[in-house]
Amino acid sequence: DQGQNLAGIFFQCSLLPYLAFLYFLSFRGNRTPDLGNFGWQYLLLFVLGTIPSGIVTRSVYGDSLANTDWLHGGAETLLT
């Protein structure tokens, strides 16, 4: 649903640079703390977890993820 507007295009284009960021962040020469590296990787897991929730919300309820409390709450638990 968002894939054709400007926000959707930016989101799709941001995936490869973010994966490259994670790749270079994991080099030992950067001396990134393991917990910091895990946090950046976990953010990607959060994004990948909210995409199916948004698709289910749009297709089943015809609404946005922010307006469907139980799916929105489940997606937000990935942040804590």
Backbone as a printed PyTorch tensor [residue, N CA C, xyz], in Angstrom:
tensor([[[ 0.8210, -1.1930,  0.0000],
         [ 0.0000,  0.0000,  0.0000],
         [ 0.8660,  1.2580,  0.0000]],

        [[ 1.9910,  1.2240,  0.7280],
         [ 2.8670,  2.3850,  0.8030],
         [ 3.9640,  2.3510, -0.2490]],

        [[ 4.0440,  1.2630, -0.9900],
         [ 5.1740,  1.0650, -1.8910],
         [ 5.2980,  2.0700, -3.0090]],

        [[ 4.2130,  2.6940, -3.4210],
         [ 4.2680,  3.5960, -4.5660],
         [ 4.3840,  5.0650, -4.1800]],

        [[ 4.1240,  5.4120, -2.9210],
         [ 4.2760,  6.8170, -2.5600],
         [ 5.7180,  7.0970, -2.1530]],

        [[ 6.0200,  8.3410, -1.8700],
         [ 7.4020,  8.7470, -1.6120],
         [ 7.9890,  8.0710, -0.3730]],

        [[ 7.2000,  7.9210,  0.6880],
         [ 7.7010,  7.2780,  1.9000],
         [ 8.0390,  5.8160,  1.6420]],

        [[ 7.2200,  5.1340,  0.8730],
         [ 7.4850,  3.7380,  0.5520],
         [ 8.7350,  3.5590, -0.2930]],

        [[ 8.9410,  4.4680, -1.2110],
         [10.1390,  4.4010, -2.0550],
         [11.3850,  4.6430, -1.2160]],

        [[11.3310,  5.6280, -0.3090],
         [12.4790,  5.8790,  0.5710],
         [12.7520,  4.6800,  1.4660]],

        [[11.6920,  4.0510,  1.9690],
         [11.8780,  2.8830,  2.8240],
         [12.5640,  1.7560,  2.0630]],

        [[12.1170,  1.4940,  0.8490],
         [12.7120,  0.4300,  0.0460],
         [14.1700,  0.7370, -0.2940]],

        [[14.4650,  1.9780, -0.5610],
         [15.8370,  2.3600, -0.9090],
         [16.7580,  2.3770,  0.3120]],

        [[16.2030,  2.4600,  1.4920],
         [17.0450,  2.5490,  2.6870],
         [17.5270,  1.1900,  3.1810]],

        [[16.9660,  0.1100,  2.6940],
         [17.3320, -1.2040,  3.2060],
         [18.7820, -1.5660,  2.8960]],

        [[19.2100, -1.4010,  1.6650],
         [20.5870, -1.7640,  1.3090],
         [21.6330, -0.9200,  2.0440]],

        [[21.4650,  0.4120,  2.1450],
         [22.4510,  1.1620,  2.9380],
         [22.4600,  0.7460,  4.4130]],

        [[21.3070,  0.3960,  4.9640],
         [21.2800, -0.0280,  6.3640],
         [21.9720, -1.3760,  6.5390]],

        [[21.7770, -2.2890,  5.6040],
         [22.4730, -3.5730,  5.6650],
         [23.9830, -3.3810,  5.5220]],

        [[24.3910, -2.4440,  4.6710],
         [25.8180, -2.1460,  4.5470],
         [26.3480, -1.5390,  5.8470]],

        [[25.5640, -0.6660,  6.4680],
         [25.9410, -0.0930,  7.7640],
         [26.1450, -1.1920,  8.8000]],

        [[25.2250, -2.1490,  8.8600],
         [25.3670, -3.2530,  9.8140],
         [26.5920, -4.1050,  9.5120]],

        [[26.8440, -4.3110,  8.2370],
         [28.0020, -5.1240,  7.8340],
         [29.3080, -4.4610,  8.2800]],

        [[29.4540, -3.1860,  7.9840],
         [30.6960, -2.4940,  8.3440],
         [30.7850, -2.2240,  9.8400]],

        [[29.6610, -2.0920, 10.5080],
         [29.6660, -1.8860, 11.9520],
         [30.1920, -3.1080, 12.6870]],

        [[30.0120, -4.2780, 12.1000],
         [30.4040, -5.5160, 12.7820],
         [31.8970, -5.8200, 12.6750]],

        [[32.6560, -5.0360, 11.9040],
         [34.1040, -5.2550, 11.8430],
         [34.7280, -5.0040, 13.2050]],

        [[35.6270, -5.8790, 13.6190],
         [36.2910, -5.7540, 14.9230],
         [37.1480, -4.4950, 15.0060]],

        [[37.6750, -4.0420, 13.8680],
         [38.4950, -2.8370, 13.8640],
         [37.7360, -1.5900, 14.2820]],

        [[36.4230, -1.6280, 14.1610],
         [35.5960, -0.4900, 14.5870],
         [35.4390, -0.4190, 16.0890]],

        [[35.7340, -1.5180, 16.7490],
         [35.6140, -1.6170, 18.2040],
         [34.2290, -1.2180, 18.7020]],

        [[33.2080, -1.5860, 17.9540],
         [31.8350, -1.3620, 18.3900],
         [31.5080, -2.3590, 19.4960]],

        [[30.9840, -1.8880, 20.6120],
         [30.6130, -2.8260, 21.6780],
         [29.5750, -3.8330, 21.1780]],

        [[29.6640, -5.0480, 21.6830],
         [28.7390, -6.0990, 21.2420],
         [27.2870, -5.7120, 21.4990]],

        [[27.0220, -5.0740, 22.6250],
         [25.6510, -4.6790, 22.9330],
         [25.1460, -3.6120, 21.9580]],

        [[26.0070, -2.6870, 21.5800],
         [25.6180, -1.6770, 20.6000],
         [25.3500, -2.2820, 19.2410]],

        [[26.1920, -3.2120, 18.8430],
         [25.9980, -3.9020, 17.5670],
         [24.6870, -4.6840, 17.5740]],

        [[24.4080, -5.3570, 18.6950],
         [23.1560, -6.0960, 18.8150],
         [21.9590, -5.1580, 18.7190]],

        [[22.0520, -3.9940, 19.3280],
         [20.9420, -3.0340, 19.2880],
         [20.6100, -2.5870, 17.8800]],

        [[21.6280, -2.2900, 17.0850],
         [21.3840, -1.8840, 15.7010],
         [20.8040, -3.0280, 14.8750]],

        [[21.2590, -4.2570, 15.1210],
         [20.7130, -5.4070, 14.4080],
         [19.2790, -5.6870, 14.8390]],

        [[18.9930, -5.5080, 16.1110],
         [17.6490, -5.7560, 16.6210],
         [16.6500, -4.7440, 16.0650]],

        [[17.1160, -3.5420, 15.7650],
         [16.2360, -2.5600, 15.1390],
         [15.7430, -3.0630, 13.7870]],

        [[16.6140, -3.7350, 13.0530],
         [16.2000, -4.3330, 11.7810],
         [15.1520, -5.4140, 12.0130]],

        [[15.3050, -6.1990, 13.0760],
         [14.3070, -7.2160, 13.4090],
         [12.9600, -6.5740, 13.7200]],

        [[12.9710, -5.4430, 14.4220],
         [11.7350, -4.7160, 14.7040],
         [11.0510, -4.2850, 13.4120]],

        [[11.8140, -3.7260, 12.4920],
         [11.2370, -3.2810, 11.2230],
         [10.6630, -4.4660, 10.4600]],

        [[11.4210, -5.5670, 10.4130],
         [10.9300, -6.7550,  9.7020],
         [ 9.7240, -7.3790, 10.4030]],

        [[ 9.5950, -7.1720, 11.7040],
         [ 8.4390, -7.6800, 12.4300],
         [ 7.1910, -6.8370, 12.2470]],

        [[ 7.3650, -5.5410, 12.0380],
         [ 6.1990, -4.6750, 11.8770],
         [ 5.6150, -4.7240, 10.4690]],

        [[ 6.4020, -5.1130,  9.4890],
         [ 5.8840, -5.1710,  8.1180],
         [ 4.7490, -6.1840,  7.9940]],

        [[ 4.9020, -7.4440,  8.4610],
         [ 3.7600, -8.3670,  8.3770],
         [ 2.5570, -7.8940,  9.2030]],

        [[ 2.8200, -7.2720, 10.3400],
         [ 1.7110, -6.7610, 11.1480],
         [ 0.9350, -5.6880, 10.3920]],

        [[ 1.6510, -4.8210,  9.7020],
         [ 0.9900, -3.7860,  8.9060],
         [ 0.2070, -4.3620,  7.7390]],

        [[ 0.7480, -5.4040,  7.1220],
         [ 0.0490, -6.0370,  5.9980],
         [-1.2250, -6.7140,  6.4730]],

        [[-1.1290, -7.4400,  7.5980],
         [-2.3200, -8.0970,  8.1560],
         [-3.3740, -7.0640,  8.5390]],

        [[-2.9490, -5.9860,  9.1670],
         [-3.8920, -4.9500,  9.5810],
         [-4.5990, -4.3480,  8.3820]],

        [[-3.8430, -4.0600,  7.3320],
         [-4.4540, -3.4430,  6.1430],
         [-5.3930, -4.4090,  5.4390]],

        [[-4.9910, -5.6810,  5.3120],
         [-5.8070, -6.6230,  4.5410],
         [-7.0160, -7.1370,  5.3260]],

        [[-6.8800, -7.3360,  6.6350],
         [-7.9830, -7.8890,  7.4200],
         [-8.9240, -6.8000,  7.9170]],

        [[-8.3450, -5.7250,  8.4610],
         [-9.1630, -4.6870,  9.0810],
         [-9.3510, -3.4520,  8.2130]],

        [[-8.5940, -3.3180,  7.1580],
         [-8.7130, -2.1600,  6.2890],
         [-8.2970, -0.8700,  6.9790]],

        [[-7.3980, -0.9550,  7.9260],
         [-6.9800,  0.2080,  8.7000],
         [-5.4590,  0.1980,  8.8360]],

        [[-4.9210,  1.2320,  9.4330],
         [-3.4780,  1.2850,  9.6310],
         [-3.0840,  0.5350, 10.8980]],

        [[-1.8140,  0.2090, 11.0050],
         [-1.3180, -0.5210, 12.1620],
         [-1.4950,  0.2820, 13.4470]],

        [[-1.3380,  1.5780, 13.3750],
         [-1.4650,  2.4280, 14.5710],
         [-2.8750,  2.4020, 15.1520]],

        [[-3.8680,  2.0790, 14.3410],
         [-5.2580,  2.0710, 14.8140],
         [-5.7540,  0.6990, 15.2450]],

        [[-4.9400, -0.3230, 15.1390],
         [-5.3160, -1.6740, 15.5420],
         [-4.4770, -2.0420, 16.7560]],

        [[-5.0610, -1.8560, 17.9300],
         [-4.2990, -1.8910, 19.1760],
         [-3.5570, -3.2000, 19.4080]],

        [[-4.2060, -4.3330, 19.2330],
         [-3.5410, -5.5840, 19.6120],
         [-2.3770, -5.9170, 18.6860]],

        [[-2.4830, -5.5980, 17.3970],
         [-1.3570, -5.8260, 16.4960],
         [-0.2710, -4.7730, 16.6950]],

        [[-0.6920, -3.5490, 16.9500],
         [ 0.2730, -2.4800, 17.1840],
         [ 1.0530, -2.7410, 18.4680]],

        [[ 0.3540, -3.1820, 19.5020],
         [ 1.0270, -3.5030, 20.7630],
         [ 1.9990, -4.6610, 20.6060]],

        [[ 1.6050, -5.6660, 19.8330],
         [ 2.5030, -6.7970, 19.5970],
         [ 3.7570, -6.3730, 18.8410]],

        [[ 3.5930, -5.4800, 17.8740],
         [ 4.7520, -5.0020, 17.1320],
         [ 5.6490, -4.1390, 18.0110]],

        [[ 5.0420, -3.3390, 18.8640],
         [ 5.8250, -2.4550, 19.7260],
         [ 6.5810, -3.2260, 20.8190]],

        [[ 6.1390, -4.4270, 21.1530],
         [ 6.8710, -5.1970, 22.1570],
         [ 8.2650, -5.5810, 21.6640]],

        [[ 8.4600, -5.5480, 20.3570],
         [ 9.7910, -5.8250, 19.8200],
         [10.7850, -4.7160, 20.1720]],

        [[10.2930, -3.5550, 20.5770],
         [11.1920, -2.4630, 20.9410],
         [11.6660, -2.5350, 22.3770]],

        [[10.9990, -3.3110, 23.2010],
         [11.3760, -3.3300, 24.6170],
         [12.1970, -4.5410, 24.9620]]])
